[in-house]
Amino acid sequence: MVRVIIDVGYTEMTVADVAGVAGVSTALVHYHFSSKAALIAAALREASEDDKRFREAIVEGPGSATARLSRLLCQSLPSDASDGSWLLWIETWGETRRNAEIREVMSDLDAHEIATIIDLIASGQSAGEFECPDVNAAAARLTALRDGLAIDRTLFHEDLAEEVLAEQLRGAIAYNLGMSADAFTAALATPAGRD
């Protein structure tokens, strides 16, 4: 289903396209989903849950809050210009304005990411890793920058190396956390600093 969304797009895709990829009849798809919009929302919910699990695994993983925040943002950059996850989200953002079900899924996903980043920043402050004067604004800026870098690479600069994007993002993380480059590098190597 996700591949159909990416390859065909929301407006052009049909239930028959999805049924064909799944190897089932259109009647079976209609039996499980009341409309094309419901089918799309279900696929997006599943992709959204995958993204949430990805974030939660990093949050629960090893390292300082700074290191986990850096991993969460940098590892969510597109691996290449054909990264299916980013192609799906780019396709979906345009539909978010027009479809309430899609907007609900995307709003929930966005709220989860911002809350996760805010929690990591608060954890780092509690552990004394840094002092961030405006946690909410830092979380918003960092996700906006990561999204912009991902869109730029996926749509316009596929030859840009993932590490170049990650380095730009790490610089922004250090800046938003009020850390020098040396302090940021040291925090990335810290094994645990968790509260």
Legacy VTK file of the C-alpha trace (Angstrom):
# vtk DataFile Version 3.0
C-alpha trace
ASCII
DATASET POLYDATA
POINTS 195 float
0.000 0.000 0.000
2.728 2.448 0.983
4.581 1.694 -2.265
1.418 2.525 -4.251
1.094 5.858 -2.428
4.734 6.676 -3.200
4.688 5.517 -6.829
1.215 6.630 -7.920
0.199 9.365 -5.465
-2.992 9.836 -3.504
-5.134 11.366 -6.215
-4.188 8.913 -8.963
-4.122 5.690 -6.954
-7.127 3.421 -6.949
-8.305 0.582 -4.751
-7.570 -1.672 -7.731
-3.908 -0.519 -7.633
-3.663 -1.540 -3.985
-5.461 -4.844 -4.572
-3.128 -5.630 -7.459
-0.001 -5.030 -5.380
-1.435 -7.056 -2.497
-2.543 -9.852 -4.816
-6.157 -9.751 -3.634
-9.478 -8.732 -5.145
-10.817 -5.191 -4.944
-13.888 -6.673 -3.218
-11.675 -7.907 -0.386
-10.088 -4.474 0.010
-13.555 -2.855 0.042
-14.690 -5.405 2.632
-11.951 -4.259 5.048
-11.967 -0.529 4.253
-15.026 1.643 3.717
-13.226 4.039 1.376
-9.923 4.837 -0.271
-9.378 7.482 2.442
-9.854 4.855 5.185
-7.392 2.554 3.417
-4.817 5.334 3.158
-5.295 6.340 6.801
-4.742 2.718 7.902
-1.498 2.506 5.919
-0.316 5.813 7.372
-1.176 4.721 10.914
1.002 1.635 10.471
3.903 3.677 9.039
3.433 6.189 11.862
3.614 3.435 14.485
6.862 2.219 12.876
8.311 5.736 13.240
7.221 5.896 16.883
8.834 2.528 17.651
12.041 3.725 15.967
12.135 6.824 18.200
11.264 4.955 21.377
14.055 2.423 20.770
16.571 5.272 20.541
15.203 7.013 23.641
15.507 3.768 25.629
18.947 3.042 24.177
22.391 3.755 25.563
24.244 7.018 25.847
23.787 10.525 27.094
20.631 12.470 26.303
22.716 14.487 23.828
23.853 11.319 22.039
20.332 9.899 21.928
18.929 13.186 20.608
21.606 13.266 17.915
20.860 9.641 16.955
17.106 10.266 16.885
17.441 13.208 14.495
20.390 12.082 12.373
19.275 8.480 11.941
15.908 9.682 10.691
17.516 11.477 7.743
16.900 9.780 4.374
19.496 7.121 3.598
19.216 8.112 -0.064
16.877 9.964 -2.416
14.687 6.889 -2.816
14.113 6.436 0.940
10.525 5.128 1.044
9.756 6.572 4.442
10.620 10.128 3.376
8.892 9.763 0.017
5.762 8.659 1.895
5.848 11.618 4.311
6.515 14.127 1.523
3.569 12.739 -0.453
1.415 12.790 2.677
2.118 16.357 3.786
0.377 17.706 0.690
-2.732 15.665 1.438
-2.771 16.679 5.102
-4.479 19.963 4.222
-7.334 18.267 2.398
-8.033 15.088 4.368
-9.062 15.126 8.032
-8.129 11.452 8.626
-4.649 11.978 7.244
-4.289 15.226 9.196
-5.176 13.378 12.405
-2.525 10.692 11.802
0.135 13.237 10.882
-0.729 15.516 13.804
-0.362 12.588 16.198
2.986 11.618 14.654
4.257 15.207 14.846
3.137 15.571 18.475
4.881 12.306 19.374
8.157 13.429 17.800
8.115 16.873 19.420
7.245 15.387 22.837
10.045 12.822 22.483
12.590 15.516 21.631
11.390 17.764 24.461
11.730 14.842 26.887
15.284 14.127 25.693
16.273 17.775 26.048
14.732 17.928 29.542
16.604 14.721 30.431
19.886 16.264 29.267
19.247 19.392 31.298
18.451 17.309 34.398
21.680 15.373 33.908
23.648 18.639 33.644
24.754 18.011 30.064
23.627 21.442 28.841
21.319 24.349 29.570
18.725 24.962 26.865
16.819 28.214 27.473
13.732 27.344 25.384
13.166 23.602 25.075
9.986 23.864 22.980
11.528 26.262 20.466
14.676 24.123 20.192
12.580 21.007 19.489
10.572 22.846 16.822
13.682 24.283 15.142
15.521 20.957 15.102
12.647 19.000 13.586
12.050 21.740 11.015
15.717 21.717 10.012
15.823 17.904 9.797
12.651 17.914 7.667
14.056 20.617 5.393
17.359 18.791 4.928
15.507 15.545 4.192
13.202 17.176 1.647
16.100 18.961 -0.053
18.073 15.733 -0.407
15.114 13.609 -1.460
13.730 16.006 -4.059
16.622 18.147 -5.271
20.100 17.001 -4.193
20.190 13.226 -4.210
23.967 13.309 -4.626
24.393 15.010 -1.237
25.984 12.546 1.181
23.956 11.535 4.234
26.941 12.333 6.469
27.020 15.929 5.188
23.386 16.338 6.240
24.049 14.664 9.587
26.999 16.996 10.239
24.833 20.056 9.513
22.172 18.695 11.836
24.669 17.906 14.611
25.947 21.492 14.415
22.382 22.766 14.843
21.780 20.408 17.773
24.896 21.678 19.565
23.913 25.290 18.873
20.315 24.824 20.076
21.502 23.091 23.242
23.986 25.905 23.918
26.970 23.549 23.680
30.410 24.185 22.248
31.552 21.789 19.530
33.976 20.165 21.999
31.317 19.727 24.702
28.909 18.294 22.138
31.504 15.814 20.836
32.322 14.759 24.393
28.621 14.259 25.200
28.230 12.024 22.141
30.886 9.726 23.596
29.427 9.704 27.129
28.140 6.194 27.875
25.229 7.117 30.093
24.102 10.416 31.699
20.532 9.369 32.052
18.235 10.507 34.845
LINES 1 196
195 0 1 2 3 4 5 6 7 8 9 10 11 12 13 14 15 16 17 18 19 20 21 22 23 24 25 26 27 28 29 30 31 32 33 34 35 36 37 38 39 40 41 42 43 44 45 46 47 48 49 50 51 52 53 54 55 56 57 58 59 60 61 62 63 64 65 66 67 68 69 70 71 72 73 74 75 76 77 78 79 80 81 82 83 84 85 86 87 88 89 90 91 92 93 94 95 96 97 98 99 100 101 102 103 104 105 106 107 108 109 110 111 112 113 114 115 116 117 118 119 120 121 122 123 124 125 126 127 128 129 130 131 132 133 134 135 136 137 138 139 140 141 142 143 144 145 146 147 148 149 150 151 152 153 154 155 156 157 158 159 160 161 162 163 164 165 166 167 168 169 170 171 172 173 174 175 176 177 178 179 180 181 182 183 184 185 186 187 188 189 190 191 192 193 194
